[in-house]
Amino acid sequence: MCLTAYHQGPIIRINPTEIHISDPDFYDTIYSHVPVNKEESFRYRLGNPGSMHSTPEKDLHQKRRASLASYFSRRQVLKFSPYIQSCMDKLCHRLNNEYKGTSKVVSLDDAFAAFTADIITYYAFARSYDFLSYPDSESPFIRAIEGLSDSMQILAYLPWLIPMIESLPKFLSSALQPAIVPFTEYRDEIKTQIRKTINAQKGDSCKDLEHDADENIKHDTVFKEILKSNLPPEELTLSRLQDEAVIIVTAGIGPTKTTMTIACFHVLNNPAIYGRLCQELTNAFPDPTSQPTLPELEKLPYLTAVIQESLRFSYGASQRLPRIFDSAIEYGSYTIPRGVPVSQTCYIQHHDERIFPCSQSFIPDRWLSDHTKTPNHDDSPSLSHYLVSFCKGSRSCIGINLAHAELYIGLATVFRKVRMELFDTQRDAVDMAADHMVQVPKAGTKGVRVLVK
């Protein structure tokens, strides 16, 4: 966030080799659909160098992305949406039956993490861990993922650390680097699931595979699709797919959970917004037991406005995302030479007062007209054009359709079926206080907590 203070103008050199620009109308130039490279250092930043997300080379990145793209399409997500609905129905049932009218406090961070975790693990592996049935929706698996934000800061500069830790006996690795241990245990669990998927694809049978199999699976999984793709054998190794899976599962849990908790805090913290949203949902679906489809939910203007404003406060990858171009690019009177990393930042864009006046205030109404005037355009694009929580271009978030489905189905269902009020929760529980590659709230906050009425 300190980048804002450095920007006395729209373009600065943020370090000896990288240019940073703060100009909402230039974002589409940097993050276009033209394939571009990333810095080599990003290969190791998340500790999973074989994943699509960590791939610096544009050609290899495009091949890896192509093997996944069809499975994260809107068509596939629409087919999968009944499962998303069933997960949220299960959560709402627990809230109403175990917490309603009691003094038991619900952590929405834990509840929504369990919700998104059950969805992405089933989507990826056709295995439900049933985190939603855990006491208070807590699980060591999710705790390990949440601990990644601390590990990421270490891994960015010590890429050799994970291989070294994984090669040691567990008692020794725990003593030497306890902050990394949850991450390595998480990777071990993911490796187990990838191995089972590979064995199943080969037609192998084993007791643990038979034990974990869901006989009622009605969808192909992400990794079945990868194994059936045209990728060469070196792209289908256990270690490479493990890297891919860790990123898919991690990205499938945290950002959407964060957006949902942000939405619930601001809605519950503002009675006018809360009442208006609940009224729209009640008018659209008078019977709370009805199951509206995703396309039906997407037509609700105020629900959509609440989701968009929540995404504006949820920055996806909060870090800078430099891109490297094969030829020079022009920015005003400046020429940025080929090969020079250039970036923009989601946080700065989403709090540009020229685009989003009163940017620190949660105002869903700003999205209902969905237009604005920018310094460079009298007849500007829609406001949605400047929403970049999922980034844009050839390296944008591949899971955007799944995330949107979870947000629409999840928030519509919880606000239609459950009545909640905040419990001892202040805004610092959701505001970004630090950048650990993902946004992190103020240290010591306990997240968004509620009572069910």
C-alpha positions in Angstrom: 0.0 0.0 0.0 3.0 2.3 0.5 3.3 2.4 -3.3 0.6 5.0 -3.3 2.8 7.4 -1.4 5.6 6.9 -3.9 3.5 7.9 -6.9 4.0 11.6 -7.3 3.2 10.9 -10.9 1.7 8.0 -12.8 5.0 6.2 -13.6 7.9 5.4 -11.3 10.8 3.1 -11.2 9.9 0.9 -8.2 13.3 -0.9 -8.1 16.4 -0.9 -10.3 14.8 -3.2 -12.9 11.0 -2.6 -12.7 8.6 0.1 -13.7 5.3 0.7 -11.9 2.4 2.6 -13.4 -0.7 4.0 -11.7 -3.2 4.6 -14.5 -6.5 2.8 -14.7 -6.7 3.4 -18.4 -3.3 1.8 -19.1 -4.2 -1.4 -17.2 -5.5 -3.2 -20.3 -2.2 -2.5 -22.2 -0.1 -4.2 -19.5 -2.6 -7.0 -18.8 -3.8 -7.7 -22.4 -4.6 -11.0 -24.0 -1.3 -11.0 -25.8 0.9 -13.7 -24.2 3.7 -12.2 -22.1 6.6 -13.5 -19.9 7.0 -13.0 -16.2 10.2 -12.6 -14.2 12.1 -15.8 -13.5 11.9 -15.1 -9.7 8.2 -15.7 -9.8 8.8 -19.3 -10.7 9.7 -20.0 -7.0 7.7 -17.3 -5.2 4.8 -19.7 -4.2 6.9 -22.7 -3.7 5.3 -24.6 -6.6 7.6 -23.9 -9.6 5.8 -26.4 -11.9 2.4 -24.8 -11.7 0.8 -22.8 -14.6 0.6 -19.7 -12.4 4.4 -19.9 -11.6 5.5 -20.4 -15.2 7.5 -17.4 -16.5 7.7 -18.5 -20.1 4.7 -17.4 -22.1 4.6 -20.3 -24.5 4.7 -23.0 -21.8 2.3 -21.0 -19.7 -0.2 -21.0 -22.6 0.1 -24.8 -23.0 -0.5 -25.4 -19.4 -3.4 -23.0 -19.2 -5.0 -24.6 -22.3 -5.1 -28.0 -20.5 -7.2 -26.4 -17.8 -9.2 -23.8 -19.5 -12.2 -25.8 -20.7 -12.8 -27.3 -17.3 -13.0 -23.8 -15.7 -15.4 -22.6 -18.4 -18.8 -21.1 -17.6 -20.4 -24.1 -19.2 -18.6 -26.5 -16.8 -19.3 -24.3 -13.8 -23.0 -24.2 -14.6 -23.1 -28.0 -14.7 -21.4 -28.1 -11.3 -23.4 -25.3 -9.7 -25.9 -27.7 -8.0 -23.0 -29.1 -5.9 -22.1 -25.5 -4.9 -25.7 -25.0 -3.8 -25.7 -28.2 -1.8 -22.6 -27.1 0.1 -24.1 -23.8 1.1 -27.4 -25.4 2.0 -25.5 -27.7 4.3 -23.7 -24.7 6.0 -27.0 -22.8 6.4 -28.6 -25.9 7.9 -25.9 -26.1 10.5 -26.1 -22.4 11.3 -29.8 -22.6 11.8 -29.9 -25.8 13.7 -26.7 -25.6 15.9 -26.2 -21.8 16.4 -29.6 -20.1 16.0 -30.8 -18.5 19.2 -27.7 -19.5 21.1 -24.7 -17.6 22.4 -22.4 -19.7 20.2 -20.2 -17.5 18.1 -19.7 -18.4 14.4 -16.4 -17.5 12.6 -17.4 -16.7 9.1 -13.8 -17.0 8.0 -13.8 -20.7 9.1 -17.3 -21.4 7.8 -16.6 -19.9 4.3 -13.2 -21.5 4.1 -14.8 -24.9 4.7 -17.4 -24.0 2.1 -14.9 -23.1 -0.6 -12.5 -26.0 0.4 -15.2 -28.6 0.0 -16.0 -27.2 -3.4 -12.6 -27.0 -4.9 -11.3 -30.3 -3.6 -14.4 -32.1 -5.0 -14.0 -30.1 -8.2 -10.4 -31.0 -8.5 -10.3 -34.6 -7.2 -13.9 -35.7 -6.9 -13.2 -36.2 -3.2 -15.1 -34.3 -0.5 -13.3 -33.8 2.7 -16.6 -32.7 4.3 -14.9 -29.8 6.1 -18.4 -28.3 6.6 -19.1 -31.1 9.1 -16.0 -30.4 11.2 -16.7 -28.9 14.6 -16.9 -25.1 14.1 -15.8 -25.9 10.4 -12.2 -25.9 11.5 -9.7 -28.4 10.1 -5.9 -28.7 10.1 -5.9 -28.8 6.3 -7.5 -25.4 6.1 -5.3 -24.0 8.8 -2.2 -25.1 6.8 -3.5 -23.3 3.8 -4.2 -20.1 5.8 -0.6 -20.4 7.2 0.7 -20.1 3.6 0.6 -16.3 3.7 3.5 -16.3 6.2 5.4 -19.0 4.3 5.0 -17.1 1.0 7.2 -14.2 2.3 9.9 -16.7 3.1 9.6 -18.7 -0.1 9.9 -15.6 -2.3 13.5 -15.3 -1.3 14.5 -18.8 -0.3 13.2 -21.0 -3.1 15.5 -23.9 -2.0 13.9 -24.1 1.4 10.9 -26.3 0.5 13.0 -29.1 -1.2 15.4 -29.0 1.8 12.6 -29.2 4.4 10.8 -32.0 2.6 14.0 -34.0 2.5 14.4 -34.0 6.3 12.7 -36.2 8.9 9.5 -34.5 10.2 10.8 -34.1 13.7 13.9 -32.2 12.4 12.0 -30.0 9.9 9.5 -29.0 12.6 12.3 -27.9 14.9 14.2 -26.0 12.2 11.4 -24.2 10.4 8.0 -24.6 12.1 6.3 -21.9 9.9 6.9 -24.0 6.8 5.8 -27.4 8.2 2.0 -26.8 7.6 2.8 -26.0 4.0 4.8 -29.2 3.5 2.1 -31.3 5.2 -0.4 -29.7 2.9 1.7 -30.5 -0.1 1.9 -34.2 1.0 -1.8 -34.4 1.2 -2.2 -33.0 -2.3 0.4 -35.4 -3.6 -1.6 -38.3 -2.2 -4.7 -37.1 -4.1 -2.7 -36.6 -7.3 -1.2 -40.1 -7.0 -4.7 -41.6 -6.6 -6.0 -39.8 -9.6 -3.1 -41.0 -11.7 -3.6 -44.6 -10.5 -7.3 -44.4 -11.3 -6.6 -43.0 -14.8 -4.3 -45.9 -15.4 -7.0 -48.3 -14.2 -4.9 -49.4 -11.2 -6.8 -50.4 -8.1 -5.7 -50.2 -4.5 -7.5 -50.3 -1.2 -7.0 -46.6 -0.3 -8.2 -45.6 -3.7 -11.3 -47.7 -3.4 -11.9 -46.4 0.1 -11.8 -42.8 -1.0 -13.7 -43.2 -4.2 -17.1 -41.5 -4.5 -19.4 -43.9 -6.3 -21.8 -41.1 -7.1 -19.4 -38.9 -9.0 -21.2 -37.3 -11.9 -18.5 -35.0 -13.2 -15.0 -35.4 -14.6 -12.3 -33.7 -12.4 -9.7 -31.1 -13.2 -6.9 -33.6 -13.0 -8.6 -36.2 -15.0 -8.9 -33.6 -17.7 -5.2 -32.7 -17.5 -4.2 -36.4 -17.8 -6.4 -36.7 -20.9 -5.0 -33.6 -22.4 -2.3 -33.3 -25.2 0.4 -32.3 -22.7 3.7 -34.3 -23.2 4.7 -36.9 -20.6 7.1 -34.5 -18.8 4.1 -32.3 -18.0 2.2 -35.2 -16.4 4.7 -36.2 -13.7 3.6 -36.5 -10.1 5.7 -33.6 -9.0 4.5 -31.2 -11.7 0.9 -32.1 -11.1 1.4 -31.7 -7.4 2.6 -28.1 -8.0 -0.4 -27.5 -10.2 -2.8 -28.9 -7.6 -1.4 -27.0 -4.7 -2.0 -23.7 -6.5 -5.5 -24.6 -7.7 -6.7 -25.7 -4.3 -5.0 -22.7 -2.5 -6.4 -20.2 -5.0 -9.8 -21.9 -4.9 -10.2 -21.5 -1.1 -8.6 -18.2 0.1 -9.7 -15.4 -2.2 -13.4 -16.4 -2.4 -13.5 -16.9 1.3 -12.1 -13.5 1.8 -14.6 -11.8 -0.5 -17.5 -13.5 1.2 -16.3 -12.4 4.7 -15.8 -8.9 3.4 -19.3 -8.9 1.9 -20.9 -10.2 5.2 -19.1 -7.7 7.4 -20.1 -4.7 5.3 -23.7 -5.8 4.7 -24.3 -6.7 8.4 -22.5 -3.5 9.5 -25.0 -1.4 7.5 -28.6 -2.0 8.3 -29.8 -0.2 5.2 -27.7 -2.3 2.9 -28.7 -5.5 4.8 -32.4 -4.7 4.6 -32.3 -3.8 0.9 -30.4 -7.0 0.0 -32.7 -9.2 2.0 -35.7 -7.5 0.5 -34.5 -8.1 -3.1 -33.8 -11.8 -2.3 -37.2 -12.2 -0.6 -39.1 -10.6 -3.5 -37.2 -12.7 -6.1 -37.6 -15.9 -4.2 -40.5 -15.8 -1.7 -40.0 -19.4 -0.8 -36.7 -19.7 1.1 -36.5 -23.4 0.3 -36.5 -22.8 -3.5 -33.3 -23.3 -5.4 -32.8 -20.4 -7.8 -30.3 -21.1 -10.7 -27.1 -19.2 -11.1 -28.4 -17.3 -14.1 -31.4 -16.2 -12.1 -29.2 -14.9 -9.3 -27.0 -13.1 -11.7 -30.0 -11.0 -12.8 -30.5 -9.5 -9.4 -29.1 -6.0 -9.5 -28.5 -5.3 -5.9 -27.0 -8.7 -5.1 -24.7 -8.1 -8.1 -23.8 -4.6 -6.8 -22.9 -6.0 -3.4 -20.7 -8.7 -4.9 -18.9 -6.2 -7.1 -18.3 -3.8 -4.3 -17.0 -6.7 -2.1 -14.6 -7.7 -4.9 -13.4 -4.1 -5.0 -12.2 -4.6 -1.4 -10.9 -8.1 -2.2 -7.7 -7.7 -4.2 -7.0 -11.3 -5.3 -3.2 -11.2 -5.7 -2.4 -8.0 -3.8 1.2 -8.0 -4.8 2.5 -6.3 -8.0 2.2 -8.6 -11.0 5.0 -7.5 -13.4 4.8 -8.4 -17.1 7.7 -8.5 -19.6 7.1 -7.6 -23.2 9.0 -8.7 -26.3 9.0 -5.2 -27.7 9.1 -1.7 -26.4 5.8 -0.2 -25.2 4.8 3.5 -25.1 3.3 5.3 -22.1 2.7 8.9 -22.8 6.1 10.5 -23.5 7.9 7.4 -22.0 9.3 4.5 -23.9 9.6 1.3 -21.8 12.3 -0.9 -23.4 11.6 -4.5 -24.3 12.4 -6.9 -21.5 11.8 -4.4 -18.6 9.2 -5.7 -16.1 6.2 -3.3 -15.8 3.4 -3.6 -13.4 0.2 -2.1 -11.9 -1.4 -2.9 -8.5 -5.0 -3.9 -7.9 -5.2 -2.1 -4.5 -4.2 1.2 -6.1 -6.6 0.8 -9.0 -9.5 -0.1 -6.7 -8.9 3.0 -4.5 -8.3 5.5 -7.3 -10.7 8.3 -6.2 -11.1 9.4 -9.8 -12.8 6.1 -10.6 -14.2 5.1 -7.3 -15.0 8.3 -5.2 -15.1 7.7 -1.5 -13.2 4.5 -2.3 -12.7 3.5 1.4 -16.5 3.4 1.8 -18.6 0.3 0.9 -21.2 1.7 -1.5 -23.0 -0.9 -3.6 -25.1 1.8 -5.3 -22.0 2.9 -7.3 -22.4 -0.2 -9.4 -26.1 0.2 -10.2 -25.5 2.9 -12.8 -22.1 1.3 -13.6 -20.6 4.2 -15.4 -18.0 6.8 -14.6 -15.9 9.5 -16.1 -12.1 9.1 -16.1 -9.4 11.8 -16.7 -8.9 10.4 -20.2 -12.4 9.5 -21.3 -15.5 11.7 -21.3 -17.5 8.7 -22.6 -15.8 6.1 -20.4 -16.1 2.3 -20.2 -18.4 0.8 -17.6 -17.2 0.9 -14.0 -16.8 -2.9 -14.2 -14.0 -2.3 -16.6 -11.9 -1.1 -13.8 -12.6 -4.0 -11.4 -9.5 -6.2 -11.6 -9.7 -8.5 -8.6 -9.1 -11.4 -11.0 -6.4 -9.5 -13.0 -6.9 -9.4 -16.8 -5.4 -10.7 -20.0 -3.6 -13.9 -20.9 -2.6 -14.6 -17.3 -5.9 -13.7 -15.6 -7.3 -15.9 -12.9 -8.5 -19.1 -14.6 -11.1 -19.8 -11.8 -13.1 -16.6 -12.2 -16.3 -18.5 -13.3 -16.1 -20.8 -10.3 -15.5 -17.9 -7.9 -18.4 -16.0 -9.3 -20.7 -19.0 -8.9 -19.6 -19.4 -5.3 -20.2 -15.8 -4.5 -23.7 -15.6 -6.1 -24.9 -18.9 -4.7 -23.2 -18.6 -1.4 -24.1 -15.0 -0.5 -27.7 -15.2 -1.9 -28.4 -18.4 0.1 -26.9 -17.3 3.4 -28.7 -13.9 3.4 -32.0 -15.5 2.3 -31.9 -18.4 4.8 -29.9 -17.2 7.8 -30.4 -14.1 10.0 -27.1 -12.9 11.6 -25.6 -10.0 13.5 -22.0 -9.1 14.0 -20.3 -10.1 17.2 -17.3 -8.1 18.5 -16.1 -7.5 15.0 -14.6 -4.2 13.8 -13.6 -3.2 10.3 -9.9 -4.0 10.9 -10.9 -7.7 10.6 -11.5 -7.3 6.9 -9.3 -4.3 5.8 -6.0 -5.1 4.2 -3.2 -4.2 6.6 -0.3 -6.1 4.9 0.6 -7.6 1.6 1.7 -11.2 1.9 1.1 -11.7 -1.8 -2.5 -11.9 -0.7 -4.2 -9.4 1.5 -3.8 -9.9 5.3 -5.8 -8.0 8.0 -4.4 -6.4 11.0 -2.5 -8.8 13.2 -4.5 -10.0 16.2 -7.9 -9.6 14.7 -10.2 -12.6 15.1 -11.9 -12.4 11.7 -15.6 -11.8 11.0 -17.7 -13.3 13.8 -21.5 -13.5 14.1 -24.4 -14.7 16.2 -27.3 -16.4 14.4 -30.6 -14.9 15.3 
